Amino acid sequence: MNDISENEQLSVDTAADDLTADEGGDGKNLVADGTLYLVGTPIGNLSDISPRALKVLTECSFIAAEDTRVTAKLCARYGIRRPMIQYHEHNKRDAGERIAERLAAGESCALVTDAGMPGISDPGADMVKLFCERGLPVTCVPGPCAALTALVLSGLPTDRFVFEGFLTSDSAVKRRRRIDELASETRTLILYEAPHRLAATLKQLFEGFGDRRIALCRELTKLNEEVMRTTLSEAVSHFGELQPRGEFVLVIEGCPEKPNELTSLPVTEHVRRYMDGGMSKNDAMKAAARDRGVSKSVIYRELLDSGEK
C-alpha cells in the first residue's frame, strides 16, 4: 500500500515538473535510452531522496536492485512502479551481462544499492567497469553516502580523509597486515563494520594504532541515530560489555604527523637510537611507538621480522 502523504506527493509532482522544465536546457534531466543510471538512495530517512532520483526511478525502463524487497519499500513510498531485477555480489557476472545487453538494445536502467551510493562497498563498481569496457553510457544521480555523513558528524578533521570500507575478512594474518599498513596513515580513516565483528575489530585497531580518537556511527539519519565520540581504548571497553546492533561507520583519527627525524629511520635503528641514549629496550620500543603513532606491538613485530630479539 502506498503511504505517501498528499503534501509529499505534491512535492514529488512539483519537482518532476521543475526537472521537465529544465530539459529545454542541456537535457541532463532527460532519462535517455541505452544509459545506466547510478542512483543514490536514502541511507535511513526516506525523505532524503532527491527529485532527480525520483524522476529516473519513475521513468527508467527497469531498476536493478541489490535487494528488490528493500527497494520495493522505497518505490512504494513514492508510488514508483517499475520492473525490478536483482543485481548483487552473487549474480553480478551474469546479471551484469544481461543488463548490458538490454541497454545496448535501447533500454535504460537505474542501478541502486540497498542504501547510499551504488559502487561504494558494493558490486555496482563491477557494473560500471563492464559498461566502461563496452563503451556504454553511464551517469550518476548523486545521493546520500554513509561514509561522508559519518565523517562530517565525527568531529574529526575532514580536509583530508581516506575511505577503507570493510577490512578484509579473508584471514587473520591479512587483516592484521592491513591494519599495520594503515597505522601510519595521517589522514582521517573511514571504515565500515558489521556488528558481530565490531568488538574484535576495535581491539585489533587499538593494538595496531595505539589510542586515538574515534567516532562510531550507526542508524544515521534515522530516529535512533547515534554518534559515539570517544577513544579506541574506551570503545574497546564499552563494546566488550555491550552487544552492538546495526552496521557501523568508524571514523578514526589519523596518525599524528611525524614529530622528529627518528621516524624516517627503519624501526630497528629508531629503537637502537633510544637504547644508545640509555633506555631499556622495552622503554625504547614504547618511545618509538609514540613517535610513529602506533602501538608497541607493531614495533615489536617489526623487530621480530628484522631478526632483532
C-alpha positions in Angstrom: 0.0 0.0 0.0 1.3 3.4 -0.9 1.5 5.5 2.3 3.0 8.7 0.7 1.2 11.8 2.1 -0.7 14.3 0.0 1.9 17.0 0.6 4.8 14.7 -0.2 3.1 13.7 -3.4 2.6 17.3 -4.4 6.2 17.9 -3.7 7.3 15.0 -5.9 5.0 16.1 -8.7 6.3 19.7 -8.5 9.9 18.5 -8.5 9.2 16.4 -11.6 7.6 19.4 -13.3 10.7 21.5 -12.5 13.0 18.9 -13.8 10.9 18.6 -17.0 11.2 22.4 -17.5 15.0 22.1 -17.2 15.0 19.6 -20.1 14.9 22.5 -22.5 18.4 23.4 -21.4 21.2 20.9 -21.5 18.9 17.9 -21.4 20.8 16.4 -18.4 17.5 15.6 -16.7 16.1 13.5 -19.6 16.1 9.8 -18.9 18.0 8.7 -22.0 17.7 5.3 -23.8 20.7 3.0 -23.5 22.0 4.6 -20.3 22.9 3.2 -16.9 22.0 5.5 -14.1 23.8 5.0 -10.7 21.1 6.3 -8.3 21.9 7.3 -4.8 19.2 6.3 -2.3 18.5 7.2 1.3 20.7 5.6 4.0 17.9 5.7 6.5 15.5 8.6 6.2 13.4 8.0 3.1 12.8 11.8 2.8 16.4 12.2 1.7 15.6 11.0 -1.9 16.3 13.7 -4.5 13.8 14.9 -7.1 16.1 13.8 -9.9 16.5 10.3 -8.4 12.7 10.0 -8.2 12.4 11.0 -11.9 14.9 8.5 -13.0 13.4 5.7 -10.9 10.0 6.6 -12.3 10.9 6.8 -16.0 13.7 4.3 -16.5 12.9 1.0 -18.3 13.8 -1.1 -15.2 15.5 -1.0 -11.9 18.5 -3.2 -10.9 18.5 -3.6 -7.1 20.8 -5.3 -4.6 17.7 -6.5 -2.7 14.4 -6.0 -4.5 12.5 -6.2 -1.2 14.4 -3.2 0.2 14.0 -1.1 -3.0 10.3 -2.1 -3.2 9.7 -0.2 0.1 11.3 2.9 -1.3 9.3 2.6 -4.5 6.0 2.0 -2.6 6.7 5.1 -0.5 6.7 7.3 -3.6 4.3 5.4 -5.9 7.0 4.2 -8.3 6.0 1.2 -10.4 8.9 -0.1 -12.5 10.1 -3.6 -13.2 12.9 -4.7 -11.0 15.7 -7.3 -11.3 18.3 -8.4 -8.8 22.0 -7.4 -9.2 24.2 -8.4 -6.2 27.5 -9.9 -5.3 26.5 -13.4 -6.1 25.0 -12.9 -9.5 26.9 -9.8 -10.7 28.6 -11.5 -13.6 25.6 -13.0 -15.3 23.2 -10.2 -14.3 25.7 -7.5 -15.5 25.9 -9.2 -18.9 22.1 -9.3 -19.2 21.7 -5.7 -18.2 24.4 -4.6 -20.7 22.6 -6.5 -23.5 19.3 -4.8 -22.6 20.8 -1.3 -22.6 22.6 -2.0 -25.9 19.2 -2.7 -27.3 17.9 0.7 -26.1 16.5 0.3 -22.6 17.6 2.4 -19.6 18.4 1.1 -16.2 18.5 2.7 -12.7 21.1 0.8 -10.5 20.6 1.1 -6.8 22.1 -0.4 -3.7 20.1 -1.1 -0.5 21.1 2.3 0.8 23.5 5.0 -0.3 25.6 5.2 -3.4 25.9 2.2 -5.7 29.6 1.3 -6.3 30.7 2.2 -2.7 31.5 -1.1 -1.0 29.0 -2.9 -3.3 29.2 -4.7 -6.7 27.9 -1.6 -8.6 31.6 -0.8 -9.2 31.8 -4.0 -11.3 28.8 -2.9 -13.4 30.5 0.5 -14.1 33.7 -1.3 -15.1 31.8 -3.5 -17.5 29.9 -0.6 -19.1 33.1 1.4 -19.5 34.8 -1.5 -21.2 31.8 -1.8 -23.6 31.6 1.9 -24.3 28.1 2.1 -22.9 26.9 5.4 -21.3 27.0 5.6 -17.5 25.9 8.6 -15.4 25.3 9.2 -11.8 22.4 10.7 -9.8 24.3 11.7 -6.6 22.7 10.9 -3.2 23.4 10.1 0.4 26.6 8.2 1.5 27.0 6.8 5.0 30.8 7.3 4.9 30.6 11.0 4.2 27.7 11.5 6.6 29.6 9.9 9.4 32.8 11.9 8.5 31.1 15.3 8.8 29.4 14.2 12.1 32.6 12.8 13.6 34.2 16.0 14.9 37.5 14.8 13.4 39.4 16.5 10.5 37.5 16.4 7.2 40.0 18.2 5.0 42.0 15.0 4.2 40.5 11.5 4.6 40.7 8.0 3.2 37.9 5.5 2.8 38.9 1.9 3.5 35.4 0.3 3.5 35.3 -3.2 5.2 38.6 -4.6 6.3 39.4 -7.9 4.7 38.0 -11.0 6.4 39.9 -13.5 4.3 42.3 -14.3 7.1 43.6 -13.0 10.4 47.1 -12.6 9.0 45.9 -10.4 6.1 43.6 -8.4 8.4 46.5 -7.7 10.8 48.8 -6.8 8.0 46.4 -4.3 6.5 45.8 -2.7 9.9 49.6 -2.4 10.3 49.8 -0.7 6.9 47.1 1.8 7.9 48.7 2.6 11.2 51.0 5.3 9.6 48.1 6.9 7.6 47.9 10.5 8.6 44.5 11.2 7.0 41.2 10.6 8.9 40.3 7.0 8.2 36.7 5.7 7.5 35.8 2.1 7.9 32.6 0.1 7.7 32.0 -2.8 10.1 29.3 -5.4 10.9 28.0 -5.6 14.5 29.2 -9.2 15.0 32.8 -8.2 14.2 32.9 -4.8 15.8 34.4 -5.7 19.2 37.2 -7.7 17.6 37.9 -5.0 15.1 38.1 -2.3 17.7 40.6 -4.4 19.7 42.7 -5.0 16.6 42.7 -1.3 15.8 43.8 -0.4 19.3 46.6 -2.9 19.2 47.7 -1.7 15.7 47.1 2.1 16.0 47.6 2.8 19.7 45.0 5.0 21.4 43.3 7.5 19.1 40.1 9.4 18.8 37.2 7.6 17.1 33.6 8.3 16.2 31.3 5.2 16.0 28.2 6.0 14.0 25.1 3.9 13.5 21.5 4.4 12.4 22.5 7.5 10.5 19.6 9.8 9.5 17.1 7.6 11.4 15.1 8.3 14.6 17.7 6.5 16.7 20.8 8.0 15.1 23.8 7.5 17.3 27.3 9.1 17.1 29.7 8.0 19.9 32.8 10.2 20.0 35.4 8.6 22.2 38.8 6.9 22.0 39.8 3.5 20.8 40.6 2.3 24.3 37.3 3.4 25.7 35.5 1.9 22.7 37.1 -1.4 23.3 36.0 -1.4 26.9 32.5 -0.2 26.0 31.8 -2.8 23.4 33.5 -5.5 25.4 30.4 -5.3 27.7 27.7 -4.2 25.3 26.3 -6.2 22.4 26.4 -3.8 19.3 23.4 -3.6 17.0 23.3 -2.5 13.4 26.1 -1.8 10.9 28.7 0.8 12.0 30.7 3.5 10.3 34.0 4.0 12.1 35.8 7.4 11.7 39.3 7.2 13.2 41.8 10.0 13.8 44.9 9.7 11.5 48.4 9.0 12.7 50.0 12.2 14.2 52.4 13.9 11.8 56.0 12.6 12.4 57.4 14.6 15.3 61.1 14.2 14.7 63.7 12.9 12.3 63.9 9.5 14.0 60.6 8.4 12.3 62.4 8.5 8.9 64.7 5.7 10.1 64.0 2.0 10.0 62.3 0.8 13.1 65.3 -1.1 14.3 67.5 2.0 14.1 64.8 4.1 15.7 64.7 1.8 18.7 68.5 1.5 18.8 69.0 5.3 19.0 66.9 5.4 22.2 68.8 2.4 23.6 72.1 4.1 22.9 70.8 7.0 24.9 70.3 4.8 28.0 66.8 3.5 27.6 65.8 -0.1 28.2 64.7 -2.0 25.1 61.1 -2.0 26.4 61.1 1.8 27.0 62.8 2.3 23.7 60.0 0.4 21.9 57.4 2.4 23.7 59.1 5.7 22.7 59.4 4.6 19.1 55.7 3.6 19.1 54.7 7.0 20.4 56.8 8.8 17.8 55.2 6.8 15.0 51.7 6.9 16.3 51.4 3.1 16.6 51.2 0.6 19.3 54.2 -1.1 20.9 53.1 -4.4 19.4 53.6 -3.1 15.9 57.2 -2.1 16.8 57.8 -5.5 18.5 56.6 -7.4 15.4 58.8 -5.3 13.1 61.8 -6.0 15.3 61.0 -9.7 15.1 60.6 -9.6 11.4 64.0 -7.9 11.1 65.7 -10.6 13.2 66.0 -8.5 16.3 65.3 -10.1 19.7 
